[in-house]
Amino acid sequence: MSNHDHNAHADANAHGSMKSYVIGFVLSIILTILPLVIVLNGLMSKTATIIFILIMAALQFVVQLFFFMHIRDEKKPRFNMIALIFGLVILLTVVAGSIWIMAYNVVG
């Protein structure tokens, strides 16, 4: 096997297999259809529906990271994982701060 063939083979393995992509795609479809069915059929109360949609969105985020962004395939050091966590901390801080300000900003 030539060096070029070896590198091409290594690159193909580094980006995931067809099985991994199909599993990720099927999970993404399921996690998209479930909230749609719940909303269209009114199977839960409004609060429960919102919570269910948020949970499905979080699971969709995890599926995207693991099956398409290959976050688990990374070698040490885990710079991408650290950057992702830092970004999530900033995002949660901004969202929580905005909600706090909107909830407790009483004028007058």
Backbone as JSON Lines, residues from 0, in Angstrom:
{"i":0,"aa":"M","n":[0.86,-1.18,0.0],"ca":[0.0,0.0,0.0],"c":[0.9,1.23,0.0]}
{"i":1,"aa":"S","n":[0.68,2.12,-0.92],"ca":[1.51,3.32,-1.0],"c":[1.15,4.28,0.12]}
{"i":2,"aa":"N","n":[2.01,5.27,0.31],"ca":[1.79,6.27,1.36],"c":[0.5,7.04,1.1]}
{"i":3,"aa":"H","n":[0.25,7.35,-0.18],"ca":[-0.96,8.08,-0.53],"c":[-2.21,7.25,-0.2]}
{"i":4,"aa":"D","n":[-2.18,5.96,-0.53],"ca":[-3.32,5.09,-0.23],"c":[-3.54,4.97,1.26]}
{"i":5,"aa":"H","n":[-2.45,4.87,2.01],"ca":[-2.54,4.76,3.47],"c":[-3.16,6.02,4.06]}
{"i":6,"aa":"N","n":[-2.73,7.2,3.59],"ca":[-3.27,8.45,4.1],"c":[-4.75,8.61,3.74]}
{"i":7,"aa":"A","n":[-5.12,8.21,2.52],"ca":[-6.52,8.29,2.11],"c":[-7.37,7.36,2.96]}
{"i":8,"aa":"H","n":[-6.86,6.16,3.25],"ca":[-7.58,5.21,4.09],"c":[-7.73,5.75,5.5]}
{"i":9,"aa":"A","n":[-6.67,6.33,6.05],"ca":[-6.71,6.89,7.4],"c":[-7.7,8.05,7.47]}
{"i":10,"aa":"D","n":[-7.73,8.9,6.42],"ca":[-8.67,10.02,6.4],"c":[-10.11,9.52,6.35]}
{"i":11,"aa":"A","n":[-10.37,8.48,5.59],"ca":[-11.72,7.94,5.49],"c":[-12.18,7.41,6.85]}
{"i":12,"aa":"N","n":[-11.3,6.75,7.58],"ca":[-11.66,6.23,8.89],"c":[-11.82,7.35,9.91]}
{"i":13,"aa":"A","n":[-11.07,8.43,9.76],"ca":[-11.13,9.53,10.71],"c":[-12.45,10.28,10.64]}
{"i":14,"aa":"H","n":[-13.14,10.2,9.51],"ca":[-14.36,10.97,9.34],"c":[-15.62,10.17,9.58]}
{"i":15,"aa":"G","n":[-15.54,8.97,10.04],"ca":[-16.72,8.19,10.34],"c":[-17.09,7.26,9.21]}
{"i":16,"aa":"S","n":[-17.89,6.28,9.56],"ca":[-18.3,5.28,8.58],"c":[-19.71,5.58,8.09]}
{"i":17,"aa":"M","n":[-20.1,4.91,7.04],"ca":[-21.45,5.05,6.51],"c":[-22.47,4.64,7.58]}
{"i":18,"aa":"K","n":[-22.16,3.59,8.33],"ca":[-23.05,3.13,9.4],"c":[-23.27,4.24,10.43]}
{"i":19,"aa":"S","n":[-22.2,4.92,10.81],"ca":[-22.29,6.01,11.78],"c":[-23.16,7.14,11.25]}
{"i":20,"aa":"Y","n":[-22.98,7.49,9.97],"ca":[-23.78,8.56,9.38],"c":[-25.25,8.18,9.29]}
{"i":21,"aa":"V","n":[-25.53,6.93,8.94],"ca":[-26.91,6.48,8.82],"c":[-27.58,6.48,10.2]}
{"i":22,"aa":"I","n":[-26.88,5.99,11.21],"ca":[-27.43,5.99,12.57],"c":[-27.72,7.43,13.02]}
{"i":23,"aa":"G","n":[-26.77,8.33,12.78],"ca":[-26.97,9.73,13.13],"c":[-28.14,10.35,12.4]}
{"i":24,"aa":"F","n":[-28.27,10.03,11.11],"ca":[-29.36,10.57,10.31],"c":[-30.71,10.06,10.82]}
{"i":25,"aa":"V","n":[-30.81,8.76,11.09],"ca":[-32.06,8.18,11.58],"c":[-32.43,8.78,12.94]}
{"i":26,"aa":"L","n":[-31.45,8.91,13.82],"ca":[-31.73,9.52,15.13],"c":[-32.19,10.97,14.97]}
{"i":27,"aa":"S","n":[-31.57,11.7,14.06],"ca":[-31.97,13.09,13.81],"c":[-33.4,13.17,13.32]}
{"i":28,"aa":"I","n":[-33.77,12.28,12.41],"ca":[-35.14,12.26,11.89],"c":[-36.13,11.95,13.01]}
{"i":29,"aa":"I","n":[-35.81,10.95,13.84],"ca":[-36.7,10.58,14.95],"c":[-36.84,11.74,15.93]}
{"i":30,"aa":"L","n":[-35.72,12.38,16.26],"ca":[-35.75,13.49,17.21],"c":[-36.42,14.74,16.64]}
{"i":31,"aa":"T","n":[-36.62,14.78,15.35],"ca":[-37.36,15.87,14.71],"c":[-38.85,15.54,14.62]}
{"i":32,"aa":"I","n":[-39.16,14.29,14.3],"ca":[-40.56,13.89,14.11],"c":[-41.32,13.8,15.43]}
{"i":33,"aa":"L","n":[-40.66,13.31,16.48],"ca":[-41.36,13.16,17.77],"c":[-41.98,14.47,18.27]}
{"i":34,"aa":"P","n":[-41.23,15.56,18.34],"ca":[-41.88,16.81,18.79],"c":[-42.98,17.28,17.83]}
{"i":35,"aa":"L","n":[-42.79,17.06,16.54],"ca":[-43.81,17.44,15.56],"c":[-45.12,16.69,15.82]}
{"i":36,"aa":"V","n":[-45.04,15.39,16.07],"ca":[-46.23,14.59,16.35],"c":[-46.9,15.07,17.64]}
{"i":37,"aa":"I","n":[-46.09,15.34,18.65],"ca":[-46.64,15.8,19.94],"c":[-47.39,17.12,19.76]}
{"i":38,"aa":"V","n":[-46.79,18.06,19.03],"ca":[-47.41,19.37,18.83],"c":[-48.66,19.28,17.95]}
{"i":39,"aa":"L","n":[-48.56,18.58,16.83],"ca":[-49.69,18.52,15.9],"c":[-50.9,17.8,16.49]}
{"i":40,"aa":"N","n":[-50.67,16.83,17.37],"ca":[-51.78,16.07,17.95],"c":[-52.19,16.56,19.33]}
{"i":41,"aa":"G","n":[-51.49,17.56,19.86],"ca":[-51.84,18.1,21.18],"c":[-51.82,17.05,22.28]}
{"i":42,"aa":"L","n":[-50.8,16.2,22.28],"ca":[-50.76,15.07,23.21],"c":[-50.32,15.45,24.62]}
{"i":43,"aa":"M","n":[-49.76,16.65,24.78],"ca":[-49.29,17.08,26.1],"c":[-49.77,18.5,26.37]}
{"i":44,"aa":"S","n":[-49.69,18.89,27.64],"ca":[-50.01,20.27,27.98],"c":[-48.95,21.2,27.39]}
{"i":45,"aa":"K","n":[-49.24,22.49,27.4],"ca":[-48.32,23.46,26.79],"c":[-46.95,23.42,27.45]}
{"i":46,"aa":"T","n":[-46.91,23.4,28.78],"ca":[-45.64,23.37,29.5],"c":[-44.88,22.08,29.22]}
{"i":47,"aa":"A","n":[-45.56,20.96,29.26],"ca":[-44.93,19.67,29.0],"c":[-44.4,19.61,27.56]}
{"i":48,"aa":"T","n":[-45.16,20.18,26.63],"ca":[-44.72,20.2,25.23],"c":[-43.45,21.01,25.07]}
{"i":49,"aa":"I","n":[-43.38,22.16,25.7],"ca":[-42.18,23.0,25.62],"c":[-40.98,22.28,26.21]}
{"i":50,"aa":"I","n":[-41.17,21.64,27.36],"ca":[-40.08,20.89,27.99],"c":[-39.65,19.74,27.09]}
{"i":51,"aa":"F","n":[-40.61,19.04,26.51],"ca":[-40.3,17.92,25.61],"c":[-39.51,18.4,24.4]}
{"i":52,"aa":"I","n":[-39.91,19.53,23.81],"ca":[-39.2,20.07,22.65],"c":[-37.77,20.45,23.04]}
{"i":53,"aa":"L","n":[-37.59,21.06,24.2],"ca":[-36.25,21.43,24.65],"c":[-35.36,20.21,24.87]}
{"i":54,"aa":"I","n":[-35.94,19.15,25.43],"ca":[-35.18,17.91,25.64],"c":[-34.79,17.3,24.29]}
{"i":55,"aa":"M","n":[-35.72,17.27,23.36],"ca":[-35.43,16.72,22.03],"c":[-34.36,17.57,21.31]}
{"i":56,"aa":"A","n":[-34.4,18.88,21.51],"ca":[-33.4,19.77,20.91],"c":[-32.01,19.48,21.49]}
{"i":57,"aa":"A","n":[-31.95,19.28,22.8],"ca":[-30.67,18.97,23.45],"c":[-30.13,17.62,22.94]}
{"i":58,"aa":"L","n":[-31.0,16.64,22.83],"ca":[-30.59,15.34,22.3],"c":[-30.14,15.45,20.85]}
{"i":59,"aa":"Q","n":[-30.84,16.27,20.07],"ca":[-30.45,16.51,18.67],"c":[-29.05,17.12,18.61]}
{"i":60,"aa":"F","n":[-28.77,18.05,19.51],"ca":[-27.45,18.68,19.6],"c":[-26.37,17.63,19.86]}
{"i":61,"aa":"V","n":[-26.63,16.73,20.8],"ca":[-25.67,15.68,21.13],"c":[-25.47,14.74,19.94]}
{"i":62,"aa":"V","n":[-26.56,14.35,19.28],"ca":[-26.45,13.48,18.11],"c":[-25.6,14.14,17.03]}
{"i":63,"aa":"Q","n":[-25.84,15.42,16.77],"ca":[-25.06,16.13,15.76],"c":[-23.59,16.15,16.12]}
{"i":64,"aa":"L","n":[-23.28,16.41,17.39],"ca":[-21.88,16.45,17.83],"c":[-21.19,15.11,17.65]}
{"i":65,"aa":"F","n":[-21.82,14.05,18.07],"ca":[-21.16,12.75,18.07],"c":[-21.14,12.07,16.7]}
{"i":66,"aa":"F","n":[-22.23,12.2,15.95],"ca":[-22.3,11.46,14.69],"c":[-21.83,12.25,13.48]}
{"i":67,"aa":"F","n":[-21.9,13.57,13.52],"ca":[-21.53,14.37,12.35],"c":[-20.32,15.27,12.59]}
{"i":68,"aa":"M","n":[-20.16,15.76,13.8],"ca":[-19.02,16.63,14.1],"c":[-17.83,15.82,14.64]}
{"i":69,"aa":"H","n":[-18.03,14.54,14.91],"ca":[-16.99,13.6,15.34],"c":[-16.25,14.09,16.58]}
{"i":70,"aa":"I","n":[-16.99,14.61,17.54],"ca":[-16.38,15.16,18.74],"c":[-15.7,14.06,19.57]}
{"i":71,"aa":"R","n":[-16.18,12.84,19.48],"ca":[-15.59,11.75,20.27],"c":[-14.34,11.15,19.61]}
{"i":72,"aa":"D","n":[-14.14,11.43,18.32],"ca":[-13.02,10.84,17.59],"c":[-11.73,11.62,17.76]}
{"i":73,"aa":"E","n":[-11.78,12.71,18.49],"ca":[-10.64,13.61,18.6],"c":[-9.53,13.0,19.46]}
{"i":74,"aa":"K","n":[-8.3,13.24,19.05],"ca":[-7.14,12.79,19.82],"c":[-6.81,13.83,20.88]}
{"i":75,"aa":"K","n":[-6.0,13.44,21.85],"ca":[-5.58,14.39,22.88],"c":[-4.64,15.4,22.28]}
{"i":76,"aa":"P","n":[-4.54,16.61,22.74],"ca":[-5.44,17.28,23.69],"c":[-6.77,17.65,23.05]}
{"i":77,"aa":"R","n":[-7.77,17.78,23.84],"ca":[-9.13,17.99,23.34],"c":[-9.48,19.48,23.23]}
{"i":78,"aa":"F","n":[-8.81,20.17,22.33],"ca":[-9.03,21.6,22.17],"c":[-10.45,21.9,21.69]}
{"i":79,"aa":"N","n":[-10.96,21.11,20.77],"ca":[-12.32,21.35,20.26],"c":[-13.36,21.17,21.35]}
{"i":80,"aa":"M","n":[-13.19,20.17,22.19],"ca":[-14.13,19.93,23.29],"c":[-14.08,21.08,24.29]}
{"i":81,"aa":"I","n":[-12.9,21.54,24.61],"ca":[-12.76,22.65,25.54],"c":[-13.4,23.92,24.95]}
{"i":82,"aa":"A","n":[-13.16,24.18,23.67],"ca":[-13.76,25.35,23.01],"c":[-15.28,25.23,23.0]}
{"i":83,"aa":"L","n":[-15.8,24.04,22.76],"ca":[-17.24,23.82,22.75],"c":[-17.83,24.09,24.13]}
{"i":84,"aa":"I","n":[-17.22,23.54,25.16],"ca":[-17.7,23.76,26.53],"c":[-17.66,25.24,26.88]}
{"i":85,"aa":"F","n":[-16.58,25.91,26.53],"ca":[-16.46,27.35,26.79],"c":[-17.58,28.12,26.06]}
{"i":86,"aa":"G","n":[-17.83,27.77,24.81],"ca":[-18.9,28.41,24.06],"c":[-20.27,28.18,24.7]}
{"i":87,"aa":"L","n":[-20.5,26.96,25.18],"ca":[-21.78,26.66,25.85],"c":[-21.93,27.44,27.14]}
{"i":88,"aa":"V","n":[-20.84,27.59,27.9],"ca":[-20.89,28.38,29.13],"c":[-21.25,29.83,28.81]}
{"i":89,"aa":"I","n":[-20.63,30.38,27.78],"ca":[-20.94,31.76,27.39],"c":[-22.4,31.86,26.93]}
{"i":90,"aa":"L","n":[-22.84,30.92,26.11],"ca":[-24.22,30.92,25.63],"c":[-25.21,30.85,26.79]}
{"i":91,"aa":"L","n":[-25.0,29.93,27.71],"ca":[-25.91,29.79,28.86],"c":[-25.89,31.03,29.74]}
{"i":92,"aa":"T","n":[-24.72,31.64,29.89],"ca":[-24.61,32.86,30.68],"c":[-25.41,34.0,30.04]}
{"i":93,"aa":"V","n":[-25.28,34.16,28.74],"ca":[-26.02,35.21,28.04],"c":[-27.52,34.96,28.1]}
{"i":94,"aa":"V","n":[-27.94,33.73,27.86],"ca":[-29.38,33.41,27.89],"c":[-29.94,33.58,29.3]}
{"i":95,"aa":"A","n":[-29.26,33.03,30.3],"ca":[-29.74,33.15,31.68],"c":[-29.75,34.61,32.12]}
{"i":96,"aa":"G","n":[-28.72,35.37,31.76],"ca":[-28.68,36.79,32.1],"c":[-29.8,37.57,31.43]}
{"i":97,"aa":"S","n":[-30.08,37.25,30.19],"ca":[-31.17,37.94,29.47],"c":[-32.52,37.63,30.12]}
{"i":98,"aa":"I","n":[-32.73,36.37,30.47],"ca":[-33.99,35.98,31.12],"c":[-34.11,36.68,32.47]}
{"i":99,"aa":"W","n":[-33.02,36.71,33.21],"ca":[-33.01,37.38,34.52],"c":[-33.38,38.86,34.36]}
{"i":100,"aa":"I","n":[-32.74,39.54,33.42],"ca":[-33.0,40.96,33.21],"c":[-34.46,41.19,32.79]}
{"i":101,"aa":"M","n":[-34.98,40.35,31.9],"ca":[-36.38,40.52,31.46],"c":[-37.35,40.23,32.58]}
{"i":102,"aa":"A","n":[-37.02,39.27,33.45],"ca":[-37.94,38.9,34.52],"c":[-37.94,39.91,35.68]}
{"i":103,"aa":"Y","n":[-36.8,40.5,35.98],"ca":[-36.68,41.35,37.18],"c":[-36.45,42.81,36.86]}
{"i":104,"aa":"N","n":[-36.63,43.22,35.63],"ca":[-36.45,44.61,35.25],"c":[-37.79,45.34,35.4]}
{"i":105,"aa":"V","n":[-38.06,45.75,36.62],"ca":[-39.32,46.44,36.91],"c":[-39.07,47.94,36.82]}
{"i":106,"aa":"V","n":[-39.81,48.57,35.96],"ca":[-39.66,50.01,35.76],"c":[-40.64,50.74,36.69]}
{"i":107,"aa":"G","n":[-40.11,51.75,37.38],"ca":[-40.97,52.62,38.17],"c":[-41.18,52.13,39.5]}
